[in-house]
């Protein structure tokens, strides 16, 4: 009898915990804009270059308005880059997919996995990228985006 009770308790616990897990895909759909970021660039030397863009400094440091990214329910996304005068300077397109705690963005056949952490209206996106265009995805990017 005790084994049966233990098995039933274990099954109930598994069902409750699986129902309470958050599906990050639900949080992703919609419009987002960049708020801040830190990029640690690895040059293969002990010293590293760090690009810091704190909250409120996006336009001053990067010379563009915060990037507006729209994630559609069909798994596509668009990122719009706008210069300081309000003119669109670039648009990128791709697909997105959530697996576990990560969002996978694919653009021009290249897929990048970002760890995604939902923070009540904001999201932290963290990944290793080739920020310095040296051919190696060894630069740590951590960006905060705000959901509109």
N, C-alpha and C positions, 0 to 999 in steps of 0.2 A: 504494500500500500504506500509506503513512504517513497519508493522509487517512482511510482505513478504520479504522486503529488509533485515530486521534484521535476519530473519531465513536463508536467502541465505548467508548473511555475516557469520553467525555462522557456517553453514555447510561448507563454504569455509575455514574458519579458522581451523575447525576440520580436514578437509582433508589435508591441508597444514602442520599442526603440526604433524599429524600421519605419513606423508611421510618423514618428516625431523627427526623423532626419529631414534636414532642409535640402530641397532641390535647388541648387544654385542657379539653374537655368531660369527659374521663375524670377530671380532677382536681376538677371542680365538683360532681359528684353526691355527696350526703351532707349531713351537718349541719355548720354553721359557727356560730361565735359571734364577736362583735366584741371586739377586743383594744385597739385604739387608733385615733385618727383626728385629722386636721387639716383644718379647713375655713377657707379664705381667702375672706372675703366682700368682694365688689367693690361699693362704694357709688358708683362713678364718680368718686371723689376719689383724690388721691395716697395718702392713708392708707387702710389696709385693716384690717378687723377679722379677727382670727384666733382661731378656737376650737381649742384644743389639748386633746386627751384622751390623755395618755400611758398606757402600760401600767400597769395596777393602779389607775387613777383613774376608770374608767368610771362606777361607781356614785356616787362622791363628786361628780363634776362634772355628770353628766347626771341623776342622781336615779332611774335605772332600772338594772336588771340588763343585762348585755350582750345584745344582740338575738340570738335564735337563728333562723337561717335554714336551711331545709331545701330543697335542690335535688333534685328527683326525676328519675329517668331518663326519664320521659315528657315532660320539658320544662316542668313546673310547679314553682312554688316557694311556700313559705309563710314569712313572717317573723313571729315572735312577740315581742311587747314585754311585759316583765314588770316590775311595780313592785318596790320594795325589800322589800315584805312577801311577795312570791312570787305575787301575783295577776296574771293576764294582763290587761293594760290595753288591748291592741290586737293584732289579727292582720291582716296584709295578705297578699294572694294575687296571683299573676301567673304569667307564663311567662318562660322564659329560653332563650337560644340563643347558642351560641358561634360567632363568625366571626373567624377569624385569632386575634389576640391580645386580642380584646375579648369581653365577655359583654354581651348585650343583654337588659335586664330590661324587661318590659312589664307595667304595672299600670294598670287603669282606662283602657285605650286609649293611655296615654302610654309611649313607649319611651325608655329611657336607656341609652346605651352607656358601659360602664366598661372601661377598659383593665385587663386582668387579668394579673398576674405571679405565677406559682407560685413559692413560696419554701420548699420542703421542709416541708410540713405547714401552711403559712400561705399566704395569698394577699393581694396588694395590689390593691385596687379603686380606680381613679382616674377621676373624671368631673367635668364641669361640671354643676352642679345649680342649681336655684333655691332655695337654702337659706334665704334671707331673705324669700322670698315676694314679691319685687318684680316678678314676671312675666318675669324674664330668667334663663336658665340660665347665669349668669356667675360663680358661686361655685365655686371649685376644692375638691373633696372628695378626700381620700386616706385610705382606711381599711385597716387590717390586720385580717383575720379569720383565725381559727384553725379548721382542720378537725378535727372530733372523731373 
